[in-house]
Amino acid sequence: MVFARSADRPVIGIGAHAGPVKIAIFDKHATFVPREFTDQLYDAGCAPVLLPPLPGIEHTVARLDGLLVLAGPDVDPASYSARPHPKLQRTDPQRDAFELALLDAAIDAGLPILAICRGMQLLNVARNGTLHQHLPDIVGHGDHLPGPELYTPMPVKLLPGSHLAKIFEGDTATVPCHHHQAIDRLGAGLTATAWAEDGTIEAIEATDHPFALGVQWHAEESPDNRPFQALADAARLVTSAR
């Protein structure tokens, strides 16, 4: 299926993962995105397009209408000049560099951005922020990471007047969390717009950009599609201005 750019279905680039997969009896190296993300985008009225982690692919970002940065492995602490914590999990420095380049290109082009979980952490690192590498050390519990393939329904408080408060039409929400890293020092031009009850930053927004939203929770796992709809609405403004 071929999607034409239009105000009705903006084209959203997704930073794709490259890795081993099994197809029938064959072991292959593939470029892919979990379908939860593409389905959420499509249901929100967008045309999702995969951006493979290839050199220079960030130069295509300005041709898009928006960018989605996905969840994934821990961010390499070297990207924010920190030493690895003993509880640091798997990292992928090449993917970090690829997605940081995508974020820089989208910010420079003024494109709407939705960054999910690891994506939010990378948005913070892209603005010279830092991360807590193992959140239980900070909050004293592991509720944010309940177990493999499990999500904690986490109540969060939203900043009044923020994009998120407008998206959720209120000052609270309950969201699916699965993370053991979190924001420490906020990056330049970013503000926190959601917090868990223990004070963990659960969302950030850029104050110097029309729409750059990062959510620490797994929005793709929620039946509430409004964050993706908000990205679609912001992207339609881009297409209408062209």
Solvent accessible surface area in square Angstrom, and as a share of the most:
residue,aa,sasa,rsa
1,M,195,0.87
2,V,147,0.84
3,F,69,0.29
4,A,83,0.64
5,R,106,0.39
6,S,46,0.30
7,A,53,0.41
8,D,115,0.60
9,R,65,0.24
10,P,0,0.00
11,V,15,0.09
12,I,0,0.00
13,G,0,0.00
14,I,0,0.00
15,G,0,0.00
16,A,1,0.00
17,H,36,0.16
18,A,35,0.27
19,G,3,0.03
20,P,116,0.73
21,V,45,0.26
22,K,134,0.57
23,I,97,0.49
24,A,87,0.67
25,I,141,0.72
26,F,113,0.47
27,D,116,0.60
28,K,105,0.44
29,H,140,0.62
30,A,24,0.19
31,T,60,0.35
32,F,67,0.28
33,V,19,0.11
34,P,58,0.37
35,R,181,0.66
36,E,79,0.35
37,F,9,0.04
38,T,27,0.15
39,D,56,0.29
40,Q,22,0.10
41,L,0,0.00
42,Y,95,0.36
43,D,108,0.56
44,A,11,0.08
45,G,13,0.12
46,C,0,0.00
47,A,0,0.00
48,P,23,0.14
49,V,56,0.32
50,L,72,0.36
51,L,8,0.04
52,P,36,0.23
53,P,43,0.27
54,L,103,0.51
55,P,136,0.86
56,G,32,0.31
57,I,32,0.16
58,E,41,0.18
59,H,141,0.63
60,T,41,0.24
61,V,0,0.00
62,A,64,0.49
63,R,173,0.63
64,L,15,0.08
65,D,0,0.00
66,G,0,0.00
67,L,0,0.00
68,L,0,0.00
69,V,0,0.00
70,L,4,0.02
71,A,18,0.14
72,G,43,0.41
73,P,15,0.10
74,D,14,0.07
75,V,0,0.00
76,D,28,0.15
77,P,1,0.01
78,A,72,0.56
79,S,46,0.29
80,Y,22,0.08
81,S,109,0.70
82,A,37,0.28
83,R,217,0.79
84,P,94,0.59
85,H,51,0.23
86,P,130,0.82
87,K,115,0.49
88,L,44,0.22
89,Q,98,0.44
90,R,155,0.57
91,T,39,0.22
92,D,32,0.17
93,P,74,0.47
94,Q,155,0.69
95,R,20,0.07
96,D,3,0.02
97,A,63,0.49
98,F,18,0.08
99,E,0,0.00
100,L,33,0.16
101,A,29,0.23
102,L,0,0.00
103,L,0,0.00
104,D,69,0.36
105,A,23,0.18
106,A,0,0.00
107,I,33,0.17
108,D,125,0.65
109,A,45,0.35
110,G,28,0.27
111,L,4,0.02
112,P,4,0.02
113,I,0,0.00
114,L,0,0.00
115,A,0,0.00
116,I,0,0.00
117,C,10,0.06
118,R,3,0.01
119,G,0,0.00
120,M,0,0.00
121,Q,7,0.03
122,L,0,0.00
123,L,1,0.00
124,N,0,0.00
125,V,10,0.06
126,A,26,0.20
127,R,33,0.12
128,N,116,0.60
129,G,1,0.01
130,T,22,0.13
131,L,11,0.05
132,H,44,0.20
133,Q,22,0.10
134,H,32,0.14
135,L,3,0.02
136,P,37,0.23
137,D,90,0.47
138,I,101,0.51
139,V,34,0.19
140,G,68,0.65
141,H,60,0.27
142,G,39,0.38
143,D,80,0.41
144,H,4,0.02
145,L,54,0.27
146,P,58,0.37
147,G,15,0.14
148,P,122,0.77
149,E,159,0.71
150,L,100,0.50
151,Y,78,0.30
152,T,28,0.16
153,P,100,0.63
154,M,17,0.08
155,P,59,0.37
156,V,5,0.03
157,K,129,0.55
158,L,0,0.00
159,L,67,0.33
160,P,99,0.62
161,G,60,0.58
162,S,9,0.06
163,H,61,0.27
164,L,0,0.00
165,A,11,0.08
166,K,139,0.59
167,I,22,0.11
168,F,24,0.10
169,E,144,0.65
170,G,34,0.33
171,D,77,0.40
172,T,90,0.52
173,A,16,0.12
174,T,94,0.55
175,V,6,0.03
176,P,22,0.14
177,C,0,0.00
178,H,45,0.20
179,H,7,0.03
180,H,9,0.04
181,Q,3,0.02
182,A,1,0.00
183,I,7,0.03
184,D,69,0.36
185,R,135,0.49
186,L,58,0.29
187,G,6,0.05
188,A,69,0.54
189,G,31,0.29
190,L,16,0.08
191,T,44,0.25
192,A,11,0.08
193,T,1,0.01
194,A,0,0.00
195,W,75,0.26
196,A,6,0.04
197,E,149,0.67
198,D,55,0.28
199,G,48,0.46
200,T,9,0.05
201,I,24,0.12
202,E,0,0.00
203,A,0,0.00
204,I,0,0.00
205,E,10,0.05
206,A,9,0.07
207,T,96,0.56
208,D,96,0.50
209,H,18,0.08
210,P,99,0.62
211,F,12,0.05
212,A,1,0.01
213,L,0,0.00
214,G,0,0.00
215,V,0,0.00
216,Q,0,0.00
217,W,3,0.01
218,H,17,0.08
219,A,1,0.01
220,E,13,0.06
221,E,68,0.31
222,S,18,0.12
223,P,140,0.88
224,D,43,0.22
225,N,22,0.11
226,R,80,0.29
227,P,3,0.02
228,F,0,0.00
229,Q,81,0.36
230,A,17,0.13
231,L,0,0.00
232,A,0,0.00
233,D,82,0.43
234,A,14,0.11
235,A,0,0.00
236,R,67,0.24
237,L,129,0.64
238,V,29,0.17
239,T,17,0.10
240,S,80,0.52
241,A,90,0.69
242,R,139,0.51
